[in-house]
Amino acid sequence: MFGVGRARVARRNLKSKSGKKTSGRKATGIGEGRRARVVRCIRRLPIGKVSSYGAIASAAGWAGAARQVVRILRESPGLPWHRVVGAGGAIKLQGENGAEQKLRLRMEGVTFRGTRVDMKKHEFRFAKTGKTSPKKTRHRGGASS
């Protein structure tokens, strides 16, 4: 018990490089560079187009981070949140929020197939970043044409 209390006091008294007291941890677990790239991708979504949480994460160079995209959308006001949908065009928000998202998308001219956005018509395709070079293939010996 005594050791735990001391650890808390020690953690509370941590000071940053500027001399101010800090808690010893960042405000969020998401790096600012990654957050900025995700926000930039979301802002690039034009009116009448949508993208999935996973596609935005991949376009930001953070493949497999769809849940972090959701978190960034919740924490960042002023983004066109309604243009980001689940995989396959699914509206993932529940209740009134989901109804508002659907209404906003319809006002932008987005069409639906049942309860899902028609992704063939309205999916925004991010440009390839070109960070990875194509793999070189080796031609093996054999019959040539």
Number of C-alpha atoms within 10 A of each C-alpha: 5 6 7 9 10 11 11 11 10 12 15 13 14 15 13 11 8 6 8 9 13 14 14 13 9 9 7 10 8 12 9 10 10 17 18 13 17 23 19 15 18 24 14 12 21 12 14 18 20 27 25 22 23 22 25 27 23 17 19 23 15 17 12 14 16 19 12 19 25 16 13 19 21 11 11 11 9 8 16 17 17 19 26 26 23 18 17 14 21 17 20 14 15 10 8 9 13 14 13 14 20 22 14 16 20 14 12 14 13 21 18 17 9 8 11 17 26 17 20 9 13 19 22 19 13 15 7 8 9 7 7 7 6 7 6 6 6 6 6 6 6 6 5 4 3
